[in-house]
Amino acid sequence: MALRPYWRGYLKLSLVTCPVQMMPATSESDKVRFHTLNRQTQNRVVSHYVDSVTGKDVTEEDEVKGYQRGENEYVILEDEELENVALESTKTIDISTFTARDSIDWIWLDAPYYLSPNDPVGQEAFSVIRDAMEAQDMVGISRLVISRRERAVMLEPRGKGIVLWTLRYGDEVRDEDAYFEAIGDEKAEPELMPLIQQLITKQTKDWTPKMVADPVQERLLDIIAAKKKTLKKPAKTKAKPQPSSPANNVVNIMDALKKSVAAEKRAGR
C-alpha cells in the first residue's frame, strides 16, 4: 500500500520549479507500543488537561498557546496569529545557497526525509537539480516550515531522489571544547598500537542493519505473539483508498535555466 506523503509542495531553483512530495526517511511504527489500561475493565485510560490551580477540566476550545514572560505571566497567542506567521517556505523549498557536502558536520543534521517528484511532468526538472548537485558534490541549503517552525534544511542527492535533512538551530549544538577540554594530551604507548589495531582488524565486518537490531524489541514481539494465540483475532478492516496527486504545470527547464543565468549576468554576479 502506498504511503501518504508527509508534505507536498514545490522545489524551486531560480526559475526552475517542480512539484515534490516528502516522506520521513525513518520510522518507529514497528516499535512495540503499549496503551495504559484499567486492569479491572481492560478499558483504555484516557488523559485530559486540567487547570493547574482550580483542578477543573479544560475543554479543547479553551486551550490556547502561551509564552511565559514572568512568574505566572504569559503572552497569549491565538491559533490565527500562529497561522499568520507562516511564510512562503510553507509550500516552497527555494534553494538559495549551495555548499560543499563535506563542509557540514554530521552534528548539524537532525531528521531525514525522502524528497521525490510529485508529478511525472516535473521529473525532468527534479532530475537536473539533483544531478547538478551530485556532479559538483554540492548540497542545497533552503528553509521549510515544518510543524509551524521554519527550519533550515539541507538537500543531498541520493540515488534517484534527494534526502532532505532538517538542520539543528544554532543554539542547539553545544561546543565540543567544553566537554573535551579536560581530556589530557597524552599519546598512546607505541607498543600498544599494534595490539589494538589487530583487535580492530579481527572485529571488522561489513555494515548490516542487523548490527543495530533491538533484542528487547524482538523478545517483546515473541511474548506478544505467544499471548495472541490465546486471544480471538480481531476482524479485519478495509484500508481507505488514498487520494491521487493533482497534476501541476512546470515551466520549460531549458528556457528557465537560460533566463536564470541571464538574470545572474545582468546582476553582475
C-alpha positions in Angstrom: 0.0 0.0 0.0 1.4 3.4 -1.0 2.3 5.6 1.9 0.7 9.0 2.3 3.1 11.9 1.8 4.0 13.8 4.9 4.3 17.1 2.9 3.6 18.3 -0.6 4.9 21.4 -2.3 7.4 22.7 -4.8 11.1 22.5 -5.2 12.5 25.7 -6.7 15.9 26.8 -8.1 15.7 30.3 -9.6 13.0 29.9 -12.4 13.0 26.1 -12.4 10.2 24.7 -10.3 8.8 21.2 -9.9 6.1 19.7 -7.6 7.6 17.4 -5.0 6.5 15.3 -2.1 8.3 14.4 1.1 8.2 11.3 3.4 10.1 10.7 6.6 13.2 8.6 5.9 12.9 6.8 9.3 10.0 5.2 11.1 9.2 4.0 14.6 5.9 2.4 13.5 7.2 -1.1 14.0 8.2 -0.5 17.6 6.2 -2.2 20.3 3.9 0.3 21.8 1.6 -0.1 24.8 -1.6 1.6 25.9 -2.4 2.1 29.6 -5.5 0.1 30.6 -7.7 -0.2 33.6 -6.7 -3.6 35.0 -10.3 -4.3 36.2 -12.2 -3.5 33.0 -9.3 -3.6 30.5 -10.6 -0.4 29.0 -8.1 2.2 27.8 -7.3 5.0 30.2 -7.5 8.5 28.6 -5.7 11.6 29.6 -7.0 15.2 29.6 -5.9 18.6 30.6 -6.9 20.2 33.9 -6.4 23.7 35.3 -3.3 23.6 37.5 -5.0 25.9 40.0 -8.7 25.1 40.0 -8.3 21.4 39.1 -11.2 21.6 36.7 -11.1 20.0 33.3 -10.2 22.3 30.3 -12.0 21.7 27.1 -10.2 21.7 23.8 -11.8 25.1 22.7 -10.4 26.7 25.9 -6.8 25.6 25.2 -4.5 28.3 24.0 -0.8 28.8 23.5 1.1 30.9 26.0 4.7 32.2 26.1 5.9 32.7 29.7 7.4 36.1 30.3 7.5 36.0 34.1 6.2 34.1 37.1 2.5 33.3 36.3 2.6 35.8 33.4 2.1 34.7 29.8 1.7 36.3 26.4 -1.3 34.6 24.8 -1.1 33.7 21.1 -4.3 32.6 19.2 -4.2 30.0 16.5 -4.9 32.6 13.9 -1.8 34.6 14.9 0.3 31.5 14.7 -1.0 30.7 11.3 -0.2 34.2 10.1 3.5 33.6 10.9 3.6 31.0 8.0 6.0 32.1 5.3 6.5 31.2 1.7 8.6 28.3 2.8 5.4 26.6 4.0 4.8 25.2 0.5 8.1 26.0 -1.4 11.6 24.7 -0.9 13.5 27.6 -2.6 17.2 26.6 -2.8 19.1 29.8 -2.0 22.6 28.6 -1.4 24.9 25.7 -2.3 27.8 24.5 -0.3 30.3 21.6 -0.3 28.8 18.5 1.3 31.8 17.8 3.5 31.6 21.3 4.9 28.5 20.5 7.0 29.4 18.4 10.1 27.2 15.5 11.0 26.2 17.1 14.3 24.1 19.7 12.5 21.9 17.0 10.8 18.6 16.5 12.6 15.8 14.5 10.8 16.0 13.0 7.3 13.2 13.0 4.7 13.0 11.5 1.2 12.1 14.0 -1.4 10.8 12.9 -4.8 8.8 14.3 -7.7 5.1 14.5 -7.1 4.1 14.5 -10.8 5.7 12.9 -13.9 5.8 16.3 -15.7 8.2 17.6 -13.0 10.7 14.7 -13.1 13.0 16.3 -15.6 13.3 19.5 -13.6 13.8 17.4 -10.4 16.5 15.3 -12.1 18.5 18.2 -13.4 18.7 19.8 -10.0 19.6 16.5 -8.4 22.3 15.6 -11.0 23.9 19.0 -11.0 24.4 18.9 -7.2 25.8 15.4 -7.4 28.2 16.2 -10.2 29.7 19.0 -8.1 29.5 17.2 -4.8 27.3 20.1 -3.5 24.2 20.2 -1.3 21.5 22.8 -1.4 20.5 24.9 1.6 17.0 26.2 1.9 14.2 26.8 4.5 11.0 24.9 5.1 8.1 25.4 7.6 7.6 22.1 9.5 5.1 21.9 12.4 4.8 25.7 12.4 8.5 26.3 12.7 10.7 27.4 9.9 13.7 25.1 9.7 16.9 25.4 7.7 17.2 22.3 5.5 19.9 20.6 3.5 19.1 18.8 0.2 21.5 16.0 -0.6 21.3 13.9 -3.8 20.9 10.2 -3.1 20.3 7.7 -5.9 17.2 8.7 -7.9 16.0 11.0 -5.2 17.1 13.7 -2.8 17.4 13.4 1.0 16.2 16.5 2.8 17.8 16.9 6.2 16.4 19.4 8.7 19.3 21.2 10.4 19.6 21.9 14.0 19.3 25.5 15.2 22.5 27.3 16.1 21.7 27.3 19.8 21.0 23.5 19.8 24.6 22.4 19.1 26.9 22.6 22.1 30.6 23.5 21.8 32.6 20.3 22.0 35.5 22.1 23.6 33.6 22.5 26.8 33.3 18.7 27.1 36.7 17.6 25.7 39.0 20.2 27.3 39.5 18.0 30.4 41.0 15.2 28.3 44.7 15.2 28.5 47.2 15.4 25.6 48.8 12.0 26.4 49.6 9.8 23.4 49.1 6.1 23.3 52.2 3.9 24.0 53.7 2.9 20.6 53.8 -0.8 21.6 50.1 -0.8 22.4 49.0 0.4 18.9 49.7 -2.8 17.0 47.7 -4.8 19.6 44.7 -2.5 19.3 44.9 -2.5 15.5 44.9 -6.3 15.5 41.7 -6.3 17.5 40.1 -3.8 15.2 41.1 -5.8 12.1 39.8 -9.1 13.7 36.5 -7.5 14.6 35.9 -5.6 11.4 32.8 -6.6 9.5 30.7 -5.1 6.6 27.9 -2.9 7.7 24.5 -4.5 8.1 21.3 -3.3 9.7 21.4 -6.4 12.0 24.2 -4.6 13.9 21.6 -2.2 15.3 18.8 -4.8 15.9 16.9 -4.4 19.2 17.0 -7.7 21.2 14.5 -6.3 23.7 12.1 -5.4 20.9 12.4 -8.9 19.4 11.8 -10.6 22.8 8.7 -8.4 23.4 7.3 -9.5 20.0 7.9 -13.1 20.9 5.9 -12.7 24.2 3.1 -10.8 22.4 2.9 -13.5 19.7 2.6 -16.2 22.3 -0.2 -14.3 24.1 -2.0 -13.7 20.8 -2.6 -17.4 20.4 -4.9 -17.3 23.4 -6.9 -14.4 22.1 -9.5 -14.1 19.4 -8.3 -12.5 16.2 -9.9 -9.0 15.6 -12.0 -8.5 12.4 -10.0 -7.0 9.5 -11.0 -3.6 8.3 -10.5 -2.4 4.7 -8.0 0.3 4.2 -9.3 3.6 2.8 -8.1 4.4 -0.7 -5.5 7.2 -0.8 -6.3 10.4 -2.9 -4.4 10.7 -6.1 -1.9 13.6 -6.5 -3.1 16.5 -8.6 -1.3 17.4 -11.8 0.9 20.5 -11.9 2.3 22.7 -14.7 6.0 23.1 -14.9 8.0 25.7 -17.0 10.3 24.6 -19.7 13.6 23.7 -18.0 16.0 24.9 -20.6 14.2 28.2 -21.0 14.1 28.7 -17.3 17.8 27.9 -16.9 18.8 30.3 -19.7 16.7 33.1 -18.1 18.2 32.4 -14.7 21.8 32.5 -16.0 21.0 35.7 -18.0 19.5 37.3 -14.9 22.6 36.4 -12.9 24.8 38.0 -15.5 22.7 41.2 -15.6 23.0 41.5 -11.9 26.8 41.3 -12.3 27.2 38.2 -10.1 
